[in-house]
Amino acid sequence: MKIKLIIINFLTLIRIIGVVLLIPIYHHFGGLYAGILSLICYFTDSLDGLLARKWHASTFFGALFDGTADKLFTIANFIVLYLITPYAIIPIIIELLIVLILIIKLKNNLNLKSNVIGKFKVWILAICIVLTFVVSDINNISFISQSFKNCINNLNFNILYLILLSPAIIMEILTLISYILEIKTPKKIKILNKPHKEIVIPKLNGSKWNNFKEIWLNPEFYDKHKDDTNLKKLIKLL
């Protein structure tokens, strides 16, 4: 199980590394390579979750690390895209608002798991981001025909970027609205899902590291309490 946890969290770590490498790669190699990096990193987002479920190795640390890596990498992508088109500022603002809503949910003892819209949003963002990077660098991509390049170059790039980013912006807005509704109508949310219960932290004796492993790195503890509320108790143990 230890090796499996290392593999899963390493896949998540790749997105953190991607945050650091994204701007230098775009600056030195162009939009195509930035798009390839983004595609690889977004693929790891699906792969680490898939392996965690398949190996029954999901943990609270993994969930927190995964969510943090996703937010940082997505915001980093849109910051780089802002160098290409000013429309990228819209999803940046909405992503920051989503982070704010998640903090409010935490303070209100609401579950922080992504809903269906939030999970679907990730792939829409990945497609929009990669396509925008590729289009921005289209004249430098050798395997694309010159006739196709001419067609793209005849278009208004500002409008084209807006079209490419529109699905991402729409999904960002829908995700933000869904999270706001979960705060405004938590009782209805609980009725639709199975009833939530408050997380119970066991009293452990031992070193901080041992206690951390038993709670934050323990798949059995996660499976038992993943749908519980009041995760603030867990945060205090970090």
C-alpha angles and dihedrals in degrees: 000000000000092000091048092052090050092051093048095047091044089057088053090047089059089070091053088051087048090058089058095044100041100083096042091048092049092046096049104030107022139235097311094062092042087054092050090050090050092049092051092048094048088049089057087055090063095037097053091049092047093050092045090055094041094049094038086235102132114137137177089247091052092049092050093043091047094049092047092048091049094051094045094047094046093049090046090053093052091046089056090045088053086067086060102039133007090222088078089076089074097065090040090059093045092049090053089049089051089053089051091051091050090053089051090049089052091051090049093052093246123148113266099205115127114256125224093273092050092051093047090047092065094065093044088052091048093052094045094046095048093046092049091051092049094048091049089057099034096121091059097050108101099195093060115089120249091235091058090047089052090052091052093045090054090061127085102260094204091057091042092054090049090052092048093049097041096087089051092049091048092050091047090054093046091049091049091050092048091052092048090052090052088059095043096046107024092151092059090047091053091050091053091050128038113287114277122228130197115266116250116213112208119230105248129188119209142059122334090249093054091048090048090053093048092053112021098032099035114106092195091055090049094050090051098047107024092110096044125110134229096058088168085091089063094048090056089059094060 
